[in-house]
Structures are given as structure tokens and as C-alpha cells.
Amino acid sequence: KVVTYCMDVHTALTYSFFLGLIIASAVVLFRKLNEISIKTIIFAVIGCILTYIFVSLNPIAANHSLIVLFISGMIAICAMILPGISGSFLLLLLGQYEYMLNALHQLHFTEIIVFVIGALIGILGFSKILNYLLKHHEEITMAFLIGVMLGSLRVPLFEISNAVSMNFSGLLPCIIVAVIAFVIIVIMETKFDYID
């Protein structure tokens, strides 16, 4: 309920936090690239364009049918094994985040069970595909994921622009929140690297 409240009442600041998380995650992945080549740039651009188009159309957001929830579960759970990508944000892109939060809060068991089944199938199937891609095509896979993150920036930027005045006083709190989120991710990643 806290997240739903923040998205409804503090829309700009909440999406600013997501903005900072996405940018930081993209930077973290970029630092993991061993080389920057024409091939990696091409795959990053492809990932960016495809994601931008997808979130611009976003017809799935108004649909909460069981098949959509099943697919959303498959997609969101994959974030657990994707470096730097949030499952919550993927659900947000799909327009299912608030809906599933409400389903959990109100104990809509049918929706919850369908979502969980989709998640189980997703992680069992996608983990093998991702492991193969990272093992045999690590650089272009990472580059594509970076592009996906950059393309998804349209969502928080669009929501922020609609929620606040596009001037210094309106944007300053958003910038501060985004920077805080960015720093949190960078610090966490630095500590994890140090532990490793």
C-alpha cells in the first residue's frame, strides 16, 4: 500500500526514484562490458528502440486478463536473474504493478496463482536461455540489456513531465530523489564487488 500511495500522491518523486535506479543499473552494466564495439553499440540501439516503442504503445497496461497476468509473471520473474533489472519496474512497464499489489492486498487468489505459475515457468525456461546467452554472447547480451534500460526511461520521464512544472523549482526535488536512488545502487554495487 505504501508504494501505491506514493505512486498516486507523490507521482513525480516516485518515478524520479525509478529514474535514478534505471540510470544507475545501466551504468553498472556498462562498467561490466569488456569492450565497446560496433556490434555492442548496434545491439544497445536495437534494445533501446524496441523498448521505447513497446512502452510508447503499451496496450497491455489496460488489460488485466489472466493470460496477461500469466505473461507478466513470466517476464517479471526473469528480472531475478537479469543483472541490474528490477522485476517491479518491469511490472510497472507492463501496467500490472499496482494491479498485482491490490490483488495481493485483497487476496484475489485466482490472479495471484496465475501470476505465480507464470513466474515459475518463466524462471525455469528463461534461466536456461539467459545462461546460454551470457556464456556464449555476453557482450552483446549486456549491451542489449543496457539499451532496454535506456529505452525504458521514457516511462518515468513521461510521468514526471506530466506531474510537475517543467521549471527549476518543480524539477529540483525530482533531481535530488533521482540522484539519491542512483547513489544507492552505485554504493550497493561497489560493496558487492568488494565482497566478491
N, C-alpha and C positions, 0 to 999 in steps of 0.2 A: 504493500500500500504506500510505503514511503516513496518508492520510485514513481508510481503512478501519480502521486500528489505532486512530486517535483516536476514531472513532465507536463502536468496540467497547469500548475500555478507558477512555476519558475521555468518555463519552457526554454527561454534563451540560455539561461545558465546551465540547465541540464544538458542541452545539446552542445553547449560550449565545452562541457566536460568530455562528452563523447568525441568532440572535435580534437581536443588535446590528446585523448587516448589513441585515436586513429593515426594522427600525425606521428606520435611517439612510436607506435607499433611499426609504422612504415620505416621510420629512421632505424629502429632496432634491426629490422630485416635487411635494410640496405647495408648496414655495417657488417652483416654476416655474408654478404656477397664477396666472393673471392676475386671476381673480375667483372669489369663493365665492358661489354662488347656490343656490337650491332645487334646480335641475336637477343641478348638480355633486354636491351632497350626496346626492341620490337615487341617482345612478349609483355613487357611492362606497359607499353602503349596499348596493346590489344586488351590486356586485363582492365586497364583504366577505361577505355572506350566502352567495352562490353558492360562493365559495371555501371558506368554513368548512364548508358541507355536503359539498362534494366531498372535502376532506381528512379529514372525520369518517368518511365511508363508506369511501373509499379501497379499493375491492375490487380495483383494478388492481395493488396492491402485491404480491399473492401470485402474480401471473400474469406469466410471462416468455416468453410465446409470441412468435413472430416478428411477428405483427400488432401486439402491444402494444409491442414494441421499435421497430417502424416508426413508430407514432403518437408514442411517447416522443421519438424523434429529431426528428419534425416540431415537437413542442411545445417541446422544449429549445432547439433552434437559434433559435427566434423570440426568445429572450432576448437574442440578439446585437443585435437592432435595437429592443428594448424598453428605454427608459430606466429604469435602476435595478433591473432584474430579473436575477437570476442563473440561468443555464442549469443549473448544478449543483444549485441549490435546487429548480428545477422537477423535475429528475430525482429528487431526494430526496422531493418530494411524491408523485411517481408510483411511488415504491418501486423505482426502477430504478438508482439511483445506485451502490450497492455492487455490484449485479449487473453493470453495464457496466464498472466498474473491474476486477472479476475477469475479465470477458470480454477486456478489453484486456491484462491481465497474463498470462492463459493463452492468448492468441491464438486465441480462438474466432471464426474468420473469418466464419462464416455470420451470427452475431449482429451482429458489427461492420459487415459490409457492409449488412445490412438497416437497421441504425440510421443509417448514413451516407446511404443512399438516402432514408430518411425525412427526414433533416436537409436534404438538398439540395432535395427537393420542398417542404419546409416553408418554407425561406428564399425560394425563388423565388415561391411563392404568397402567403405571409403578408406579405412585404415590401410588396407592392402594396396589400394591404388596409390594413395599418397606415399606410402613407404617405397613403392616401386619408383615413383616419380622423383622423390628426394634422393634415392640411391643412384638412379641412372641419369637423371636430368635435373640435378639440384639447382644449378644456377638459373635456368630458365623458369623453373617452378617457383623459386623465390622471387624472381623478377615479376612473374605474372601475379603473385600474391601482393607484391608492392603496388602494382598497377590497380589491382582490385581495391586496395585500401584508398588509394588516391581518388579513384573514381567514385567511391562511396562517400567522399567528403561532400558531395552535392547535398546529401540529406541534412546533415547538421547545419551547413551553411544556409540552405534554403529556409530551414526552420528558424534560425537565428535572425535572418534578414526580415522575416515576417513578424517576429516577436518584439523587436526593439527598433528604436530610431537609429538610422544609419549615420550617426554622428559620434564624436569622441566620447561624450558623456554616456551615450547609450551603449557603445561598444566596449568601453574600458572594463566594466565588470566581466564581460564575456571573455575578453582577452586574458584577464587575470585568472579566471577559472580554467581556461584552456591551458595556460602556462602551468598552473598547479598540476593538472592532470598529466601534462607532458612530463614534468619533472618527476612525478610519482613513478611513472612507467620506466623512465631512464634510470632512476635510482634502484628500483627493483631489479631491472635487468643487469645493472652493474654489480649488485650484490650477488645475484645468481651466478654471474660469470666468475666472480671472485671465489665463490664456494666451489664451482666446478674446477 
